[in-house]
Amino acid sequence: MKARIDVDQLRPAVTRAAEPAGRVPHLPAVSSLLVDAADSLIAIQGTDLDLTVTAGATNASIDEPGRALIPARPLAQFLAKVTGAVTITATDGQVTLDNDDTTLTLRCPHIDDFPQVTYQSGTTVPGALAACARLAPIASTEQDRPILTGVHLSPGRIGVTDSYRGAILDVDGLDATALIPAAAIRSVSKHVDDAAVAIGDRGATFTAHDASCEWRTRLIEGEYPDLDRLVRADSPHHLTVDRHELIEAVDRVRFIAESAAVAGKGGHALVLLQVDGGKLTVTARTQDLGEAVATIPCDSDFTPEIAFNSGFLTSVLAVHLEDQVRLGLVDSLKPAMTREGPLTTILMPVRVKSLRSKK
């Protein structure tokens, strides 16, 4: 293979395809990118066996069509350092990249070692990416419970939970059932705002509208938790607050307890919410250092103190679109709920004696 292409054309394709590469470090072939040059296109593919990304770089000058398996990390690092055009020359077991007075020569894994991960194309699901990407941050990142690392699609709705927080989004016209890895959705939405989504029996395919990139991911198998059993018809108490002000208040105080022993799962500090008249006090504290307190306006009939994992609280607030958020509350131990049009969220409080300083 011998091809010449402008770095500005090649770099974005390598960046996209390299994202899953290297997640299986004991497999050199999976830490590499499959580069296929033909006509005026260089197609680049990377995989971690669960997510496979194929991106294309156009306007290449192909002297000798061919394929090569190139280590992903040094290729991406080289392209980040150079400008102009680069010539890629591949022979058995070796590839050379020339850019003016800079040359990179790499030993390459055997091309037959690159895994071929294929999924049957399925039914197109309009608008699925935007809805899934909205809820994906709530999914768990803990691999000990893989079911909870997915975003669950079912006819008419999308649901997600990590057992501490959850969200349900009603989606008109959604006619699909699948459990898509949230990590794959985050990878896609990092690069494109929208993409065509096709769901098959074993996998899902996301295709950029300009066809410059395609993401294929394996679906998660298993029975997803029933979120409806956590949803109340209504709540006896409510707290209405500007969600931007609440997010900012939590951010202002959480630092003091971020790494304290009282920090919740994921290393996020706990924050205590207490209503006093028309004000909401947000407190974070540690026994050793002290406390930080922020106060914002609110409208509420809720009097008990209630504590939340600060990261979980802000992530739930972030999926809302309106400025005002209304939390439905029962007591300091039962889940808080919000409703905003087709969106319902659930957030478990944290059982603590108190985060307030003793007088």
N, C-alpha and C positions, 0 to 999 in steps of 0.2 A: 504494500500500500504506500502511495505517495500522494500527498495532498497539500495544498497551500490555501490558507484562509486568514482573514483578518481576525485578530485577537478579540475585537469587540463583538464579532459574530459568534466566536467559539466559546468565550468565557461564560455567558449566561446559560448556554446549554450544558456546559460541564458543571456549573454550580447547581443546577436543578437535578441533573442525573446523579451527582455525587452525594446528594443528601442521605440516601439510605446506605450507600457504600461504606464499609468499615464497621458496621454494627455487629458483624460476625467476624471478629479479628483473627480467629484461628483458621479462617478460610481465605487464603490470599486471593483466590479468584473473585470472591465476593467483595473484597476490598479494592477491586479494580473496576474499570469501566470498559464495556464493550463498545468499541468505536468502529463504525461501518461507513466507509466512504464509497459513494457511487453517484454518477452523474454530477450534479453540483451540490449535493447534500451530504453532510456528515451527520449520521444518526448516532447518538450516544445513549447508552443504557446502563443503569446502575440498579442494584437490588440488595435487599437484606433477607430475601426469601419470602418475606411477608409483603413488602412494598417494592414495586418495580417501577422505575421512572425512565421514560424514553423521551429525550429531547432532541430537536433537530437544529443544526446550524446550516444556513443556506449560503449561497453565493461562493461556494468553495471551488477552487480550481483543482480538479482531480486528474493527475497524470497517470496514476495506476490505481484502479479500484481495488478495494480489499478490506480486510477486517483485522483488528488487533485488540488485545486485552491490555489496557494501560493502567498501572496503579493510580488510583483516584487522587490520593492526597498530594503526591508530588506534582501531578499534572495540574491540579487546581492552584497549587502554590506558585508554580512556574508562570501560569497565565496571569496571576495577580501581579506579577513583577514586571511584565513586559508590555510593550505597545507595538502597534503596527501589525505586520503579517507574520505568521509562523508557518513553517513547513514541517509536516509530520511524515516521517519515513519509517516504515515498519518492515522488519525482516523476521525470520524465525527467532523467537525468544528475545527480541530487542526492538526498542523504538527510540528514534532520535527526533527531538524537536529543535529546530533552528530558528532563531530570531535575531537578525542582524549579527552582532558579535557575541551572542549568548547561545550556548548549546546545552541541551539536557539529554542525556542518554540513560535509559532505564531498562532493566531486565524485566521481562513480562511473563506472567503465568501462561500456561498453554491455553489456547483459546477454547479448546474442548472442555476445559474445566469450568467454564462459566455456566451457571445453572440456567436452564430454559424454563422460566415460570410462565405458564399460560393459563388463562381463565376464559371460559366460554363467554362470549358477549351476551348481554342480557337486555332487559327492557329499559328504555330511557326514562328517567325520572326528572321532569322539568323542575328547576328551581331548588333541587335538593341540596346543592353545595352550600348556598347561603344560609339555609335553615340549619343544616348540620354544623356549619362553622360557628354559628351563633351559640350553640350549646356545647360544642366540643370541649371548651376549657373546663367544664364541670366534670368531665369523665375522669376516672382514676388513672393514675400513672403507675400504680403498683401492680407488677406482673404476677403477684401471688394470687390475684383474683382476676384473671383475664377477661371474664365476662363484663366486669365493670369498667374495662378500658375502652369499651365500644360505645357508639351512638346507635340507639335502637330505632329503626324505622318500622312502622306498622301502618296499616291503612288509616289515613287521616291524621296521623300524629307522629311526632318524633319525641323520644324520651331519653334521658341520661341521668345517671346517678353514680356516686362513689360510696354510697351508704351513709355519708354525712350530709350531703346536699343533693338536690335533684331538680330537674326541670322537665316540663312537658309542654310541647308546642304543637297546637293543632294546625294542620296544614291542609287546606282545601285541595282536593284532587290527588293527594298522595295515595298511590296504589302500589305499595311495595312492602315487602317484609325482609329485613336484613339487619345484621349487627355489624356495622362498619367500624374498624379501628379508628379511634379518635386521633391517634398519631398520624394516620394517613390523611385524614381531613385537615389537620393542622398543616401538614406539609403542602397540600394542594393550595389551601387558602393563603399561605404565605406568599405564593407566587402569582396567583390569579384571583380576581374577585368573583368570577363565575366560570363555570365549566359544565359541559354536558356530562351527565352522570348516567351510566348504564349499570344495572344490577343483574347479575346472573345467579346461578345456584350456589357457586362457591366463591365468587369474587365480584368486585365492583371496579368499574373503569371510569376515570375522570379525564375528559379530553378538553384542552384549552380551545376556545372558540376559533382561534387562528390556526389551530392544529399544530402549534409549535411544540407542544409537550403533551405527554400522556402518562397518567399515573394508574397503575393496576395494583389492587390490594386484595389480599385474602380476607374473606369474611370470617368473623369469629363464630364459632359454633357453641351452642348452649342455650338454656332457657333464661331469659332476662327477667329481673325482678319486676313484680307487679307494682308500679308506682301509684296506681289508683287507690290502693289501700291506705296510703299515707295522706291522701287529699281530703280535707274537711270541706263540707258544704259551706261553712262560714266559721268565723272566729268571734269569740265574745269581746275581744279587745283589739284595738288597732293603733298603729303608730304610723303617721303620715309625715314624710320628711323629704326634702330635696335630696335626691340620691347622689348628686355630685358633691353636695356639701358633706354628706355622710361619708362618702368614699375619701374625701380629702381629710376629714376629721380623724378617721381611722388611720390614715397614712401619717398624720402628724404625731400621733401618740404611740403607734405600735413599736417604734424603734427601741423603746426603753426595755421592752420585754421580749424582743425578737428571739434571743437565744437563751431565755431564762428557763428554769425548770418547769414553769407553768405553761410553756409553749405547747401548742397543740400539734397534731399530726401534720407533718410536712414542714415543721420548723417555724410556723407562723404563731405570733403571740396571740394570746387571748385578749379580747377587749370586753369591757363591761358597759352595758347600756342602762341608763337610769333616767326616767322622766321626772322632771321637777317643774310643774306648771307647764308653761309653753316652751320649755327648753329640754333638749336631750343632751345629757352628759356622757361623753365617751371616755373611758378610763382604761389605761394600761399601766400596770405596776409590777414591781418585783420587791421581794422582801429586802434584798441587799441594796438596791440602787435608789428606789423611790417610785414615784409615779408621774405620769404625764396625763393631763386632762384637757379635753377640748369640748366646747359647748356650742351647739347649733340650735336654731329654732325648730320646733316640731309642733304637731297637733296630735295629742294622744290621751287616752283614758287608761293607759297601762301603768300600774304603779310598782310591780316587783322589779328587782334587778334581773337582767338576763345577760348571759355571756356567750360570745361566739368566737370561734376561730377567725381571726381577722382576715386571713387570706380567703377563707371560704365565704365570709360575708361579702367582701368586695367583689369576688368572682360572680356571686349570685346577682349583686346589684348591677354588674357590668352587662348582663344579658338583657337588661331592660332598655327600652328605647325612650320612654317618657322621662321628663325631668322629675316629676313627683312619683315616689314609690310608697305604697301602703302595705305595711306588714301586718298580717293577721296573727294575733298572739293569744295564747291561752294562759300559760304560766311560764316559769323559768325553766321547765323541763320538757315541755312539749314543742314540736316543730313549729317554727315560724313559717308563714306562707305569704306569698304575694300572688296577685292576679293582675295581668295587664293584657286586655284583649284575649288573644288566643294563647297567651303564655301563663303558665303556673309554675312557681318555684317553691321549693321546700328546703328549709335549712334547720339542721338539728342544733340546739343550743348545747353548751358545755356545762356539765355539772360542777360548780365550784361553790365554796362557802361564801367567799366574797373577794373581790380584788380591791376593795376600798381600804384605805388606811384606817387603822383603829385610832380613834380619838383618845 
